[in-house]
């Protein structure tokens, strides 16, 4: 693994809002971001989860028994679960 890849995988550990998660020994974070300011190279936002699952498998930080497609589905279900308690309200910064 190249040094640059290692640095990129660990950048979240130095974020002032996420750094407290280091104590929990997480190896992979999959978070939503505001894609209005990002250029996404896939057709649908959920396609990103497939790529995260694929890269996680390559790095050995996604369980061997979980395929990238299953990782994608787990992540989609997690979003649905999060949104189900909001009575249709969109998540906002307020």
MIBATOR-648689 format. One record per atom (N, C-alpha, C): residue number from 1; x, y, z; atom name. Coordinates in nm, 2 decimals. Each point is the difference from the previous one (the first is absolute). Layout:
N
+-----+--------+--------+--------+------+
!  nr !     xx !     yy !     zz ! atom !
+-----+--------+--------+--------+------+
! NUM !      X !      Y !      Z !   CA !
...
+-----+--------+--------+--------+------+
This chain:
94
+-----+--------+--------+--------+------+
!  nr !     xx !     yy !     zz ! atom !
+-----+--------+--------+--------+------+
!   1 !   0.09 !  -0.12 !   0.00 !    N !
!   1 !  -0.09 !   0.12 !   0.00 !   CA !
!   1 !   0.09 !   0.12 !   0.00 !    C !
!   2 !  -0.03 !   0.10 !  -0.09 !    N !
!   2 !   0.08 !   0.12 !  -0.01 !   CA !
!   2 !  -0.02 !   0.09 !   0.13 !    C !
!   3 !   0.10 !   0.08 !   0.03 !    N !
!   3 !  -0.01 !   0.09 !   0.11 !   CA !
!   3 !  -0.12 !   0.09 !  -0.01 !    C !
!   4 !  -0.02 !   0.06 !  -0.12 !    N !
!   4 !  -0.11 !   0.09 !  -0.03 !   CA !
!   4 !  -0.14 !  -0.07 !   0.04 !    C !
!   5 !  -0.02 !  -0.12 !  -0.04 !    N !
!   5 !  -0.12 !  -0.07 !   0.03 !   CA !
!   5 !  -0.02 !  -0.02 !   0.15 !    C !
!   6 !   0.11 !  -0.03 !   0.08 !    N !
!   6 !  -0.01 !  -0.01 !   0.14 !   CA !
!   6 !  -0.04 !   0.14 !   0.06 !    C !
!   7 !   0.06 !   0.10 !  -0.05 !    N !
!   7 !  -0.03 !   0.14 !   0.06 !   CA !
!   7 !  -0.15 !   0.03 !  -0.03 !    C !
!   8 !  -0.04 !  -0.03 !  -0.12 !    N !
!   8 !  -0.14 !   0.03 !  -0.03 !   CA !
!   8 !  -0.10 !  -0.08 !   0.08 !    C !
!   9 !   0.03 !  -0.12 !   0.03 !    N !
!   9 !  -0.09 !  -0.09 !   0.08 !   CA !
!   9 !   0.00 !   0.05 !   0.15 !    C !
!  10 !   0.10 !   0.08 !   0.04 !    N !
!  10 !   0.00 !   0.04 !   0.14 !   CA !
!  10 !  -0.03 !   0.15 !   0.03 !    C !
!  11 !  -0.03 !   0.07 !  -0.11 !    N !
!  11 !  -0.02 !   0.14 !   0.02 !   CA !
!  11 !  -0.12 !   0.03 !   0.10 !    C !
!  12 !  -0.10 !  -0.08 !   0.00 !    N !
!  12 !  -0.12 !   0.03 !   0.09 !   CA !
!  12 !   0.05 !  -0.01 !   0.14 !    C !
!  13 !   0.10 !  -0.07 !   0.04 !    N !
!  13 !   0.05 !  -0.01 !   0.13 !   CA !
!  13 !   0.05 !   0.14 !   0.06 !    C !
!  14 !   0.03 !   0.09 !  -0.09 !    N !
!  14 !   0.05 !   0.13 !   0.04 !   CA !
!  14 !  -0.11 !   0.11 !  -0.01 !    C !
!  15 !  -0.12 !  -0.03 !  -0.04 !    N !
!  15 !  -0.11 !   0.10 !  -0.01 !   CA !
!  15 !  -0.04 !   0.03 !   0.14 !    C !
!  16 !  -0.03 !   0.13 !   0.03 !    N !
!  16 !  -0.03 !   0.04 !   0.14 !   CA !
!  16 !  -0.13 !  -0.05 !   0.04 !    C !
!  17 !  -0.09 !  -0.04 !  -0.09 !    N !
!  17 !  -0.13 !  -0.05 !   0.04 !   CA !
!  17 !   0.00 !  -0.16 !   0.01 !    C !
!  18 !   0.09 !  -0.06 !  -0.07 !    N !
!  18 !   0.00 !  -0.15 !  -0.01 !   CA !
!  18 !   0.11 !  -0.06 !   0.08 !    C !
!  19 !   0.10 !   0.08 !   0.04 !    N !
!  19 !   0.12 !  -0.06 !   0.07 !   CA !
!  19 !  -0.04 !  -0.08 !   0.13 !    C !
!  20 !  -0.10 !   0.04 !   0.07 !    N !
!  20 !  -0.04 !  -0.08 !   0.12 !   CA !
!  20 !  -0.04 !  -0.14 !  -0.03 !    C !
!  21 !  -0.03 !  -0.03 !  -0.13 !    N !
!  21 !  -0.03 !  -0.14 !  -0.04 !   CA !
!  21 !   0.12 !  -0.09 !   0.00 !    C !
!  22 !   0.12 !   0.06 !   0.00 !    N !
!  22 !   0.12 !  -0.08 !   0.00 !   CA !
!  22 !   0.01 !  -0.10 !   0.11 !    C !
!  23 !  -0.05 !   0.05 !   0.12 !    N !
!  23 !   0.00 !  -0.09 !   0.12 !   CA !
!  23 !  -0.08 !  -0.13 !  -0.02 !    C !
!  24 !  -0.10 !   0.00 !  -0.10 !    N !
!  24 !  -0.08 !  -0.11 !  -0.02 !   CA !
!  24 !   0.06 !  -0.10 !  -0.09 !    C !
!  25 !   0.12 !   0.03 !  -0.06 !    N !
!  25 !   0.07 !  -0.09 !  -0.09 !   CA !
!  25 !  -0.07 !  -0.03 !  -0.13 !    C !
!  26 !  -0.08 !   0.10 !  -0.05 !    N !
!  26 !  -0.06 !  -0.02 !  -0.13 !   CA !
!  26 !   0.11 !   0.00 !  -0.11 !    C !
!  27 !  -0.02 !  -0.08 !  -0.10 !    N !
!  27 !   0.10 !  -0.01 !  -0.11 !   CA !
!  27 !  -0.06 !   0.06 !  -0.13 !    C !
!  28 !  -0.13 !   0.01 !   0.00 !    N !
!  28 !  -0.07 !   0.06 !  -0.12 !   CA !
!  28 !  -0.12 !   0.08 !   0.04 !    C !
!  29 !  -0.01 !   0.12 !  -0.05 !    N !
!  29 !  -0.12 !   0.08 !   0.02 !   CA !
!  29 !  -0.07 !   0.02 !  -0.14 !    C !
!  30 !  -0.13 !  -0.02 !   0.00 !    N !
!  30 !  -0.07 !   0.03 !  -0.12 !   CA !
!  30 !  -0.11 !   0.10 !   0.04 !    C !
!  31 !   0.02 !   0.13 !  -0.05 !    N !
!  31 !  -0.08 !   0.11 !   0.05 !   CA !
!  31 !  -0.07 !   0.06 !  -0.12 !    C !
!  32 !  -0.11 !   0.07 !   0.02 !    N !
!  32 !  -0.06 !   0.08 !  -0.10 !   CA !
!  32 !   0.06 !   0.13 !   0.00 !    C !
!  33 !   0.02 !   0.06 !  -0.12 !    N !
!  33 !   0.05 !   0.14 !  -0.01 !   CA !
!  33 !  -0.10 !   0.07 !  -0.09 !    C !
!  34 !   0.01 !   0.13 !   0.00 !    N !
!  34 !  -0.08 !   0.09 !  -0.09 !   CA !
!  34 !   0.06 !  -0.01 !  -0.14 !    C !
!  35 !  -0.06 !  -0.07 !  -0.09 !    N !
!  35 !   0.06 !  -0.02 !  -0.13 !   CA !
!  35 !  -0.03 !   0.11 !  -0.09 !    C !
!  36 !  -0.06 !   0.11 !   0.05 !    N !
!  36 !  -0.03 !   0.11 !  -0.09 !   CA !
!  36 !   0.13 !   0.08 !  -0.03 !    C !
!  37 !   0.11 !  -0.02 !   0.08 !    N !
!  37 !   0.13 !   0.06 !  -0.03 !   CA !
!  37 !   0.10 !  -0.09 !  -0.04 !    C !
!  38 !  -0.03 !  -0.13 !  -0.02 !    N !
!  38 !   0.09 !  -0.10 !  -0.04 !   CA !
!  38 !  -0.03 !  -0.05 !  -0.14 !    C !
!  39 !   0.10 !  -0.05 !  -0.07 !    N !
!  39 !  -0.02 !  -0.06 !  -0.13 !   CA !
!  39 !   0.00 !  -0.15 !   0.02 !    C !
!  40 !  -0.11 !  -0.06 !  -0.02 !    N !
!  40 !  -0.02 !  -0.15 !   0.01 !   CA !
!  40 !   0.02 !  -0.06 !  -0.13 !    C !
!  41 !   0.08 !  -0.11 !  -0.01 !    N !
!  41 !   0.03 !  -0.07 !  -0.12 !   CA !
!  41 !  -0.09 !  -0.12 !  -0.02 !    C !
!  42 !  -0.12 !   0.00 !   0.06 !    N !
!  42 !  -0.09 !  -0.11 !  -0.02 !   CA !
!  42 !  -0.14 !   0.05 !  -0.03 !    C !
!  43 !  -0.09 !  -0.08 !  -0.05 !    N !
!  43 !  -0.13 !   0.04 !  -0.04 !   CA !
!  43 !  -0.09 !   0.03 !   0.12 !    C !
!  44 !   0.00 !  -0.08 !   0.11 !    N !
!  44 !  -0.08 !   0.02 !   0.11 !   CA !
!  44 !   0.08 !   0.01 !   0.13 !    C !
!  45 !  -0.05 !   0.08 !   0.09 !    N !
!  45 !   0.08 !   0.01 !   0.13 !   CA !
!  45 !   0.03 !  -0.13 !   0.07 !    C !
!  46 !  -0.09 !  -0.10 !  -0.01 !    N !
!  46 !   0.02 !  -0.13 !   0.07 !   CA !
!  46 !   0.10 !  -0.08 !  -0.07 !    C !
!  47 !   0.04 !   0.04 !  -0.13 !    N !
!  47 !   0.11 !  -0.08 !  -0.07 !   CA !
!  47 !   0.13 !   0.02 !   0.08 !    C !
!  48 !   0.01 !   0.11 !   0.07 !    N !
!  48 !   0.13 !   0.02 !   0.08 !   CA !
!  48 !   0.02 !  -0.11 !   0.10 !    C !
!  49 !  -0.11 !  -0.05 !   0.06 !    N !
!  49 !   0.01 !  -0.10 !   0.10 !   CA !
!  49 !   0.06 !  -0.13 !  -0.06 !    C !
!  50 !  -0.03 !  -0.03 !  -0.12 !    N !
!  50 !   0.06 !  -0.11 !  -0.07 !   CA !
!  50 !   0.15 !   0.01 !  -0.01 !    C !
!  51 !   0.05 !   0.12 !  -0.04 !    N !
!  51 !   0.14 !   0.03 !  -0.01 !   CA !
!  51 !   0.07 !  -0.01 !   0.14 !    C !
!  52 !  -0.07 !   0.06 !   0.10 !    N !
!  52 !   0.05 !  -0.01 !   0.14 !   CA !
!  52 !   0.02 !  -0.14 !   0.04 !    C !
!  53 !  -0.10 !  -0.08 !  -0.03 !    N !
!  53 !   0.00 !  -0.15 !   0.03 !   CA !
!  53 !   0.12 !  -0.07 !  -0.07 !    C !
!  54 !   0.01 !   0.04 !  -0.13 !    N !
!  54 !   0.11 !  -0.07 !  -0.07 !   CA !
!  54 !   0.14 !   0.04 !   0.05 !    C !
!  55 !   0.02 !   0.13 !   0.03 !    N !
!  55 !   0.13 !   0.04 !   0.05 !   CA !
!  55 !   0.02 !  -0.05 !   0.14 !    C !
!  56 !  -0.10 !  -0.01 !   0.08 !    N !
!  56 !   0.01 !  -0.05 !   0.14 !   CA !
!  56 !   0.04 !  -0.15 !  -0.01 !    C !
!  57 !  -0.05 !  -0.07 !  -0.09 !    N !
!  57 !   0.04 !  -0.14 !  -0.02 !   CA !
!  57 !   0.14 !  -0.01 !  -0.04 !    C !
!  58 !   0.04 !   0.08 !  -0.09 !    N !
!  58 !   0.14 !   0.00 !  -0.05 !   CA !
!  58 !   0.10 !   0.03 !   0.12 !    C !
!  59 !  -0.04 !   0.09 !   0.09 !    N !
!  59 !   0.08 !   0.04 !   0.11 !   CA !
!  59 !  -0.01 !  -0.10 !   0.12 !    C !
!  60 !  -0.09 !  -0.09 !  -0.01 !    N !
!  60 !  -0.02 !  -0.10 !   0.11 !   CA !
!  60 !  -0.08 !   0.06 !   0.12 !    C !
!  61 !  -0.07 !   0.11 !  -0.02 !    N !
!  61 !  -0.08 !   0.06 !   0.11 !   CA !
!  61 !  -0.15 !  -0.02 !   0.00 !    C !
!  62 !  -0.04 !  -0.07 !  -0.11 !    N !
!  62 !  -0.14 !  -0.05 !   0.00 !   CA !
!  62 !   0.01 !  -0.15 !   0.01 !    C !
!  63 !  -0.09 !  -0.06 !   0.08 !    N !
!  63 !   0.01 !  -0.14 !   0.03 !   CA !
!  63 !   0.00 !  -0.08 !  -0.13 !    C !
!  64 !   0.08 !  -0.11 !   0.00 !    N !
!  64 !   0.02 !  -0.09 !  -0.11 !   CA !
!  64 !  -0.14 !  -0.05 !  -0.05 !    C !
!  65 !  -0.09 !  -0.02 !   0.09 !    N !
!  65 !  -0.13 !  -0.06 !  -0.04 !   CA !
!  65 !  -0.10 !   0.10 !  -0.06 !    C !
!  66 !   0.04 !   0.13 !   0.00 !    N !
!  66 !  -0.09 !   0.10 !  -0.06 !   CA !
!  66 !   0.05 !   0.04 !  -0.13 !    C !
!  67 !  -0.08 !  -0.01 !  -0.11 !    N !
!  67 !   0.04 !   0.04 !  -0.13 !   CA !
!  67 !  -0.02 !   0.15 !  -0.01 !    C !
!  68 !   0.06 !   0.07 !  -0.10 !    N !
!  68 !  -0.02 !   0.14 !  -0.02 !   CA !
!  68 !  -0.15 !   0.03 !  -0.02 !    C !
!  69 !  -0.07 !  -0.08 !  -0.07 !    N !
!  69 !  -0.14 !   0.02 !  -0.03 !   CA !
!  69 !  -0.08 !  -0.01 !   0.13 !    C !
!  70 !   0.03 !  -0.09 !   0.09 !    N !
!  70 !  -0.06 !  -0.01 !   0.13 !   CA !
!  70 !   0.03 !   0.12 !   0.09 !    C !
!  71 !   0.12 !   0.05 !  -0.01 !    N !
!  71 !   0.04 !   0.12 !   0.08 !   CA !
!  71 !  -0.09 !   0.11 !  -0.05 !    C !
!  72 !  -0.02 !   0.02 !  -0.13 !    N !
!  72 !  -0.08 !   0.10 !  -0.06 !   CA !
!  72 !  -0.14 !  -0.01 !   0.06 !    C !
!  73 !  -0.06 !  -0.12 !   0.00 !    N !
!  73 !  -0.14 !  -0.02 !   0.05 !   CA !
!  73 !  -0.01 !   0.03 !   0.15 !    C !
!  74 !   0.10 !  -0.04 !   0.07 !    N !
!  74 !   0.00 !   0.03 !   0.15 !   CA !
!  74 !   0.00 !   0.15 !   0.02 !    C !
!  75 !   0.08 !   0.07 !  -0.08 !    N !
!  75 !   0.01 !   0.14 !   0.02 !   CA !
!  75 !  -0.13 !   0.07 !  -0.04 !    C !
!  76 !  -0.07 !  -0.05 !  -0.11 !    N !
!  76 !  -0.13 !   0.06 !  -0.04 !   CA !
!  76 !  -0.10 !  -0.03 !   0.11 !    C !
!  77 !   0.00 !  -0.12 !   0.05 !    N !
!  77 !  -0.10 !  -0.03 !   0.11 !   CA !
!  77 !   0.03 !   0.08 !   0.12 !    C !
!  78 !   0.12 !   0.03 !   0.03 !    N !
!  78 !   0.03 !   0.09 !   0.12 !   CA !
!  78 !  -0.06 !   0.14 !  -0.02 !    C !
!  79 !   0.01 !   0.05 !  -0.12 !    N !
!  79 !  -0.06 !   0.13 !  -0.03 !   CA !
!  79 !  -0.15 !   0.00 !   0.01 !    C !
!  80 !  -0.06 !  -0.11 !  -0.05 !    N !
!  80 !  -0.15 !  -0.01 !   0.01 !   CA !
!  80 !  -0.04 !  -0.01 !   0.15 !    C !
!  81 !   0.08 !  -0.07 !   0.08 !    N !
!  81 !  -0.03 !  -0.02 !   0.14 !   CA !
!  81 !   0.01 !   0.14 !   0.07 !    C !
!  82 !   0.10 !   0.07 !  -0.04 !    N !
!  82 !   0.02 !   0.14 !   0.06 !   CA !
!  82 !  -0.12 !   0.09 !  -0.04 !    C !
!  83 !  -0.04 !  -0.01 !  -0.12 !    N !
!  83 !  -0.10 !   0.09 !  -0.05 !   CA !
!  83 !  -0.14 !  -0.04 !   0.05 !    C !
!  84 !  -0.02 !  -0.13 !   0.04 !    N !
!  84 !  -0.14 !  -0.05 !   0.03 !   CA !
!  84 !  -0.05 !   0.07 !   0.13 !    C !
!  85 !   0.08 !   0.05 !   0.08 !    N !
!  85 !  -0.04 !   0.06 !   0.13 !   CA !
!  85 !  -0.02 !   0.15 !  -0.02 !    C !
!  86 !   0.00 !   0.05 !  -0.12 !    N !
!  86 !  -0.01 !   0.15 !  -0.02 !   CA !
!  86 !  -0.13 !   0.04 !  -0.07 !    C !
!  87 !  -0.09 !  -0.10 !  -0.01 !    N !
!  87 !  -0.13 !   0.03 !  -0.06 !   CA !
!  87 !   0.01 !   0.08 !  -0.13 !    C !
!  88 !   0.09 !  -0.04 !  -0.09 !    N !
!  88 !   0.01 !   0.06 !  -0.13 !   CA !
!  88 !   0.08 !   0.13 !   0.00 !    C !
!  89 !   0.05 !   0.05 !   0.11 !    N !
!  89 !   0.07 !   0.12 !   0.01 !   CA !
!  89 !   0.14 !  -0.02 !  -0.05 !    C !
!  90 !   0.06 !   0.09 !  -0.08 !    N !
!  90 !   0.13 !  -0.01 !  -0.05 !   CA !
!  90 !   0.10 !   0.04 !   0.12 !    C !
!  91 !   0.12 !  -0.06 !   0.00 !    N !
!  91 !   0.10 !   0.03 !   0.10 !   CA !
!  91 !   0.06 !   0.14 !  -0.04 !    C !
!  92 !   0.00 !   0.09 !   0.10 !    N !
!  92 !   0.06 !   0.13 !  -0.03 !   CA !
!  92 !   0.10 !   0.04 !   0.11 !    C !
!  93 !   0.07 !   0.11 !  -0.02 !    N !
!  93 !   0.10 !   0.04 !   0.09 !   CA !
!  93 !  -0.06 !   0.08 !   0.12 !    C !
!  94 !  -0.13 !   0.03 !   0.00 !    N !
!  94 !  -0.06 !   0.08 !   0.10 !   CA !
!  94 !  -0.01 !  -0.08 !   0.13 !    C !
+-----+--------+--------+--------+------+
